[in-house]
Amino acid sequence: MYLRVELSWNVVVSAEQLHGEGLLLQRALILQLLEDFSNRKANSDYGYFVAPTALERIGDGKVRQDSGDVLFPVVFKCITFKPFKGEILCGVVNKIMKQGVFLSCGPIEKVFLAAIKMGDYHHFPGENPVFQNDKDSKIEKNVQVRFKVLGTKWIETDREFQILGSLEGDYLGPIYKGEI
């Protein structure tokens, strides 16, 4: 689910970037905030950081004695993406195994649909393995699949979520052009 959140971060601007006041200082602050934003990737509370939308406040800067850099408390609004249990999402198939299917869903690279949670789909091995049901609906590599989130897990060391999904429910499974 996409969320609009307000965050408070400390932004450190190097002494080399502080050669002006007003707009030049604000520009250096915004550029550093954007760089920090892209480097942080995600957190467990708000999910993946998608895009900053508004700079609300810039606090008074404090000079760091050791480096001469200046630390500014900044409040800004942004859009995040966090998966929730019970939510319906779409993903693209990356890998097919006998045990199930791995998908990617937006910034989330580790979505697993276990074979036992794929309803009437059966695994057909081969050079290009697929899951197929009696209605000839196929789940193969690079196919878009609509699934329900059964659970999520935050992995702190990788700063990412893992999702366990299911195809048990109405209107879940592969999506064909024109259905989206």
Backbone bond lengths (Angstrom), bond angles and torsions (degrees), N, CA, C in turn:
res aa  C-N    CA-C-N  psi(-1)  N-CA   C-N-CA  omega(-1)  CA-C   N-CA-C  phi
1 M - - - 1.429 - - 1.528 108.03 -
2 Y 1.312 115.78 140.68 1.458 120.61 176.46 1.526 108.84 -84.47
3 L 1.321 115.62 135.63 1.455 122.13 -179.02 1.526 109.57 -124.27
4 R 1.310 116.47 146.96 1.470 121.30 171.58 1.523 105.61 -106.93
5 V 1.328 116.51 117.60 1.461 120.76 -175.72 1.518 110.69 -127.69
6 E 1.329 114.92 158.34 1.458 121.75 174.06 1.520 107.23 -110.08
7 L 1.318 116.61 126.60 1.458 121.89 -176.92 1.519 110.78 -120.46
8 S 1.330 115.66 150.01 1.461 122.51 173.75 1.521 107.68 -117.28
9 W 1.303 116.13 116.82 1.468 121.84 179.18 1.517 108.90 -126.06
10 N 1.312 114.53 159.62 1.453 121.01 170.34 1.524 107.59 -100.17
11 V 1.318 116.38 125.68 1.455 122.30 179.80 1.512 108.06 -109.87
12 V 1.335 116.44 127.33 1.455 121.97 179.65 1.524 108.65 -102.44
13 V 1.331 115.55 121.05 1.467 121.81 177.92 1.526 107.34 -106.68
14 S 1.323 115.81 127.75 1.463 119.63 -177.70 1.526 110.41 -68.51
15 A 1.320 115.40 155.29 1.457 121.29 -178.25 1.527 111.76 -60.41
16 E 1.331 117.90 -31.93 1.466 121.80 -179.95 1.535 112.23 -64.35
17 Q 1.323 117.28 -26.42 1.465 121.46 -177.78 1.530 112.34 -87.64
18 L 1.304 117.79 -4.15 1.463 122.28 -175.29 1.522 111.53 -98.51
19 H 1.304 118.37 52.88 1.455 121.34 -178.85 1.524 112.80 -100.38
20 G 1.304 117.25 18.04 1.461 119.34 179.47 1.511 110.54 -161.77
21 E 1.321 114.20 177.31 1.453 119.38 177.33 1.518 109.06 -121.50
22 G 1.310 115.48 177.22 1.462 120.59 174.46 1.512 112.76 63.02
23 L 1.343 115.82 -121.31 1.466 121.17 -173.82 1.522 113.12 -65.02
24 L 1.332 118.27 -36.27 1.467 120.07 179.15 1.520 111.31 -65.72
25 L 1.318 117.25 -40.08 1.462 121.64 177.38 1.522 110.39 -65.94
26 Q 1.340 115.55 -44.92 1.466 119.63 179.35 1.536 110.40 -62.87
27 R 1.325 117.21 -39.30 1.472 121.40 178.12 1.531 110.25 -61.66
28 A 1.336 117.37 -46.03 1.465 121.57 179.24 1.530 110.52 -61.76
29 L 1.339 116.52 -39.72 1.469 121.19 178.42 1.527 111.23 -64.47
30 I 1.308 116.71 -45.27 1.467 120.98 -178.80 1.525 110.64 -65.35
31 L 1.320 117.19 -42.84 1.467 120.11 178.71 1.533 111.23 -61.78
32 Q 1.328 116.71 -41.43 1.462 120.03 178.89 1.524 110.91 -68.38
33 L 1.342 117.12 -38.95 1.460 120.82 176.96 1.532 110.14 -61.24
34 L 1.323 117.92 -43.68 1.468 121.26 178.67 1.528 111.43 -62.47
35 E 1.327 116.37 -40.30 1.466 119.49 178.51 1.527 110.91 -65.72
36 D 1.339 116.70 -45.24 1.471 120.77 177.16 1.525 110.89 -60.74
37 F 1.314 116.05 -40.67 1.463 122.65 -178.72 1.532 110.14 -60.41
38 S 1.323 116.98 -45.07 1.471 119.67 -178.42 1.525 111.69 -72.69
39 N 1.322 117.95 -28.88 1.466 121.03 -179.22 1.528 113.47 -78.17
40 R 1.317 117.71 -27.76 1.470 120.00 -176.51 1.525 112.89 -75.45
41 K 1.288 119.70 -25.67 1.466 126.55 174.21 1.529 113.89 67.61
42 A 1.337 118.38 -62.11 1.473 120.82 -174.26 1.521 110.23 -165.68
43 N 1.337 114.82 166.73 1.463 120.33 167.45 1.531 108.34 -144.10
44 S 1.310 115.67 167.06 1.468 119.99 -173.69 1.529 112.87 -70.65
45 D 1.319 117.85 -27.09 1.463 120.64 -177.29 1.523 113.80 -77.46
46 Y 1.330 116.63 -43.72 1.462 120.62 -172.60 1.524 114.19 -111.92
47 G 1.324 118.75 -10.84 1.455 121.32 -179.15 1.520 111.94 88.87
48 Y 1.330 115.64 -149.44 1.463 122.38 -176.14 1.522 110.56 -82.71
49 F 1.322 116.34 134.74 1.455 121.58 177.94 1.523 108.35 -79.02
50 V 1.330 116.35 117.88 1.466 121.17 -176.12 1.519 111.28 -96.70
51 A 1.332 117.73 -56.35 1.466 120.01 -176.63 1.519 110.79 -159.33
52 P 1.351 116.91 134.28 1.464 118.88 170.86 1.527 108.74 -74.50
53 T 1.327 116.77 143.45 1.468 119.28 -176.63 1.521 113.50 -116.88
54 A 1.330 118.21 -29.98 1.467 119.22 -178.09 1.522 109.93 -155.72
55 L 1.308 115.68 137.79 1.458 122.28 173.72 1.529 106.60 -92.56
56 E 1.318 117.65 114.05 1.467 122.33 -174.67 1.526 112.73 -87.20
57 R 1.348 116.69 -51.72 1.458 120.58 -176.02 1.528 110.65 -147.30
58 I 1.326 113.90 145.80 1.457 121.13 171.65 1.519 106.54 -121.38
59 G 1.328 116.29 119.93 1.461 120.53 -179.74 1.518 111.67 -80.62
60 D 1.321 115.30 177.60 1.465 120.80 178.28 1.524 109.39 -69.22
61 G 1.321 115.76 135.81 1.457 121.10 179.90 1.516 112.04 -76.50
62 K 1.320 115.35 149.03 1.459 121.92 177.09 1.525 107.92 -123.39
63 V 1.314 116.85 125.33 1.464 122.23 -178.01 1.525 109.28 -75.49
64 R 1.318 114.81 131.55 1.471 120.49 174.60 1.523 107.68 -82.99
65 Q 1.324 115.65 125.93 1.465 120.78 -174.39 1.531 112.70 -64.75
66 D 1.314 117.51 -36.56 1.465 120.77 -174.68 1.531 113.62 -73.34
67 S 1.340 118.12 -33.86 1.467 120.15 -172.90 1.526 114.66 -119.16
68 G 1.300 117.59 -19.83 1.457 120.37 -175.54 1.521 112.91 85.46
69 D 1.337 117.17 -3.42 1.460 121.21 176.34 1.525 108.91 -69.05
70 V 1.326 115.60 159.06 1.460 119.64 -178.83 1.527 109.73 -117.00
71 L 1.328 115.80 130.75 1.464 122.55 -179.85 1.523 108.17 -100.12
72 F 1.347 115.49 123.43 1.463 121.74 179.13 1.526 109.58 -114.61
73 P 1.349 118.99 126.73 1.462 119.75 169.66 1.536 108.17 -75.17
74 V 1.324 116.37 128.83 1.463 122.09 -175.55 1.522 109.28 -127.14
75 V 1.326 116.94 137.05 1.461 122.86 174.17 1.525 106.58 -116.05
76 F 1.345 115.76 127.69 1.460 120.42 -178.77 1.517 110.63 -145.89
77 K 1.320 115.94 160.83 1.464 121.78 176.30 1.523 108.20 -104.39
78 C 1.344 114.81 148.90 1.460 119.02 179.01 1.532 110.64 -153.36
79 I 1.317 114.23 168.21 1.464 122.72 175.83 1.523 107.44 -103.12
80 T 1.329 116.24 133.68 1.465 121.33 176.12 1.521 109.09 -126.48
81 F 1.331 115.18 163.98 1.462 121.41 177.78 1.520 107.86 -127.10
82 K 1.346 116.30 117.27 1.459 121.11 -179.99 1.521 109.35 -131.77
83 P 1.339 117.20 127.57 1.471 119.63 178.15 1.533 110.98 -78.38
84 F 1.334 115.83 144.28 1.453 121.91 178.58 1.526 110.39 -126.96
85 K 1.325 116.25 146.90 1.457 122.30 176.79 1.525 109.19 -57.69
86 G 1.347 116.52 134.03 1.453 122.20 178.52 1.514 114.01 91.56
87 E 1.321 117.61 -11.56 1.462 122.11 -178.55 1.538 110.61 -75.48
88 I 1.315 116.38 147.91 1.468 122.38 176.00 1.529 107.58 -99.29
89 L 1.339 115.78 124.64 1.465 121.88 -179.06 1.525 109.81 -130.43
90 C 1.321 115.71 168.26 1.465 122.04 174.75 1.514 108.65 -118.61
91 G 1.322 115.98 144.54 1.455 121.26 177.48 1.510 110.24 -144.68
92 V 1.324 115.89 168.23 1.456 123.03 179.79 1.523 108.59 -111.45
93 V 1.339 116.78 132.56 1.461 122.46 -177.50 1.530 110.02 -68.99
94 N 1.349 115.69 127.71 1.462 122.27 177.61 1.523 112.22 -104.95
95 K 1.340 115.73 -37.34 1.462 120.45 -172.96 1.519 109.52 -150.30
96 I 1.347 115.66 139.80 1.464 121.28 178.44 1.522 108.91 -121.47
97 M 1.328 115.39 128.99 1.467 122.24 177.03 1.526 107.89 -132.03
98 K 1.307 115.62 169.26 1.465 120.79 178.55 1.535 110.96 -59.33
99 Q 1.341 116.86 -35.59 1.468 122.05 -176.48 1.523 112.88 -76.44
100 G 1.346 117.58 -18.85 1.455 120.00 -178.43 1.512 112.84 157.66
101 V 1.320 115.32 -160.04 1.460 122.41 -172.49 1.527 109.81 -128.39
102 F 1.336 116.67 138.39 1.458 122.23 172.55 1.520 108.89 -102.35
103 L 1.349 115.05 135.14 1.465 122.27 -179.74 1.517 109.54 -125.41
104 S 1.328 115.24 163.27 1.459 120.76 164.84 1.531 106.30 -117.75
105 C 1.316 115.58 144.77 1.467 121.66 -176.93 1.518 107.90 -137.58
106 G 1.334 116.87 97.91 1.457 120.24 -175.52 1.512 109.80 61.29
107 P 1.335 118.18 -127.62 1.468 120.13 -179.93 1.530 113.59 -77.62
108 I 1.324 117.57 -7.85 1.468 121.49 -176.97 1.532 109.17 -88.71
109 E 1.333 115.31 116.18 1.460 120.89 -175.94 1.530 113.12 -92.76
110 K 1.317 117.80 -14.31 1.461 120.67 -173.11 1.521 111.55 -120.89
111 V 1.333 115.09 84.31 1.457 122.32 174.27 1.519 106.29 -115.58
112 F 1.336 117.64 127.61 1.463 121.00 -178.88 1.518 110.25 -119.79
113 L 1.330 115.65 127.77 1.462 122.79 171.70 1.520 106.82 -107.67
114 A 1.322 117.23 108.92 1.467 121.24 -179.95 1.522 109.45 -71.77
115 A 1.320 115.93 143.70 1.468 121.61 -179.27 1.529 111.27 -55.85
116 I 1.323 117.88 -35.12 1.469 120.32 -178.98 1.521 112.52 -72.61
117 K 1.343 117.06 -13.47 1.467 121.35 177.98 1.531 111.57 -106.84
118 M 1.344 116.19 19.89 1.463 119.77 -177.99 1.533 112.02 -109.15
119 G 1.321 116.46 25.31 1.472 120.43 174.84 1.514 112.86 59.03
120 D 1.334 116.45 -126.49 1.473 120.66 -175.48 1.536 113.01 -92.96
121 Y 1.319 118.76 20.11 1.465 121.94 177.02 1.524 109.80 -83.87
122 H 1.327 115.85 139.26 1.466 122.49 -179.83 1.518 109.25 -123.28
123 H 1.332 115.67 145.22 1.462 121.83 -178.57 1.527 110.62 -80.13
124 F 1.327 115.54 133.01 1.462 122.58 173.81 1.524 107.04 -121.61
125 P 1.366 116.45 107.01 1.461 119.50 -177.57 1.535 111.42 -73.45
126 G 1.297 115.46 173.61 1.457 121.19 178.05 1.510 110.08 145.94
127 E 1.331 115.18 -168.87 1.456 120.31 179.26 1.527 110.98 -61.75
128 N 1.317 116.62 -39.11 1.463 123.54 175.13 1.519 108.26 -121.46
129 P 1.347 117.56 82.95 1.468 120.05 -176.15 1.530 111.16 -63.22
130 V 1.332 115.76 148.76 1.457 122.13 178.43 1.522 109.76 -140.41
131 F 1.315 115.52 161.63 1.454 122.49 164.80 1.519 105.20 -110.04
132 Q 1.321 116.21 132.62 1.458 120.55 -176.54 1.519 109.03 -139.61
133 N 1.345 115.44 145.89 1.459 118.55 175.89 1.524 110.67 -107.93
134 D 1.331 117.11 -177.46 1.462 122.13 -177.02 1.521 112.69 -67.32
135 K 1.322 117.91 -18.47 1.465 121.55 -179.61 1.525 111.39 -93.00
136 D 1.353 117.03 14.76 1.467 124.65 -179.27 1.526 113.44 62.86
137 S 1.302 117.22 23.15 1.460 121.62 173.98 1.530 106.75 -81.20
138 K 1.341 117.00 125.97 1.461 121.44 -173.98 1.524 111.85 -114.54
139 I 1.328 113.41 141.71 1.455 121.32 170.26 1.517 105.45 -115.20
140 E 1.326 115.19 111.17 1.456 120.95 -179.66 1.521 109.17 -134.07
141 K 1.321 116.45 174.97 1.459 120.90 -177.43 1.531 111.00 -57.76
142 N 1.341 115.93 139.19 1.470 125.65 178.83 1.522 114.59 72.11
143 V 1.326 118.04 10.18 1.471 121.86 176.24 1.518 108.22 -88.61
144 Q 1.324 116.13 141.68 1.456 121.20 176.93 1.527 108.95 -84.27
145 V 1.347 116.31 134.48 1.465 122.42 -175.77 1.521 109.77 -128.69
146 R 1.334 115.83 133.50 1.471 122.05 173.76 1.526 106.74 -92.86
147 F 1.350 116.91 128.95 1.460 120.72 -176.69 1.517 110.74 -141.02
148 K 1.318 115.52 164.43 1.464 122.65 177.40 1.526 108.14 -105.08
149 V 1.326 116.61 136.45 1.459 121.97 178.81 1.530 109.10 -78.79
150 L 1.344 116.04 118.90 1.465 120.70 176.08 1.523 111.33 -88.64
151 G 1.319 115.64 -32.60 1.459 119.74 -179.62 1.514 110.99 -168.99
152 T 1.331 114.75 158.13 1.464 120.91 177.93 1.521 108.64 -128.55
153 K 1.333 114.68 155.38 1.463 120.18 177.60 1.520 107.87 -140.99
154 W 1.325 116.40 128.60 1.461 121.87 178.20 1.527 108.34 -90.84
155 I 1.321 117.03 126.28 1.460 122.99 178.07 1.531 107.10 -105.92
156 E 1.322 116.51 103.06 1.468 121.80 -174.03 1.527 112.15 -62.65
157 T 1.327 117.47 -41.87 1.469 119.45 -176.30 1.530 112.20 -63.50
158 D 1.329 117.76 -34.60 1.464 121.80 179.73 1.530 112.17 -95.72
159 R 1.334 116.52 -8.78 1.464 122.89 -176.79 1.525 110.98 52.99
160 E 1.347 115.11 52.72 1.455 120.29 179.76 1.524 110.30 -151.35
161 F 1.347 114.42 164.21 1.453 121.82 176.77 1.521 109.69 -100.20
162 Q 1.325 115.10 149.98 1.454 122.13 167.44 1.518 106.20 -116.64
163 I 1.335 115.55 144.88 1.467 120.52 -177.92 1.514 109.82 -124.51
164 L 1.328 115.65 138.63 1.456 122.35 168.73 1.519 105.61 -106.69
165 G 1.343 116.19 124.55 1.457 120.47 -175.62 1.514 112.84 -119.99
166 S 1.329 115.43 174.10 1.452 122.80 -178.41 1.525 110.05 -144.55
167 L 1.325 115.26 151.83 1.466 121.14 172.70 1.522 110.99 -107.38
168 E 1.336 116.89 10.81 1.453 120.99 179.98 1.518 109.28 -82.25
169 G 1.312 116.84 107.99 1.454 122.52 -178.55 1.512 109.89 151.05
170 D 1.313 115.53 169.00 1.466 120.82 -179.11 1.525 111.22 -73.25
171 Y 1.312 115.50 141.13 1.466 124.67 173.72 1.524 113.59 63.26
172 L 1.330 117.25 26.32 1.453 121.32 176.60 1.528 108.74 -105.61
173 G 1.312 116.44 148.52 1.460 121.96 -179.85 1.515 110.85 130.98
174 P 1.336 116.43 -163.08 1.459 119.33 -177.13 1.527 111.31 -64.35
175 I 1.335 114.28 145.03 1.461 120.91 179.97 1.525 107.23 -109.86
176 Y 1.301 116.25 128.73 1.442 120.19 179.49 1.522 108.80 -105.76
177 K 1.310 117.41 156.85 1.465 121.60 -177.51 1.520 110.15 -50.72
178 G 1.298 115.61 136.13 1.450 121.30 -178.87 1.513 113.57 95.38
179 E 1.353 118.36 -11.80 1.466 121.46 -179.12 1.522 113.27 -94.88
180 I 1.301 118.37 -15.36 1.466 121.53 -170.26 1.492 112.19 -67.84
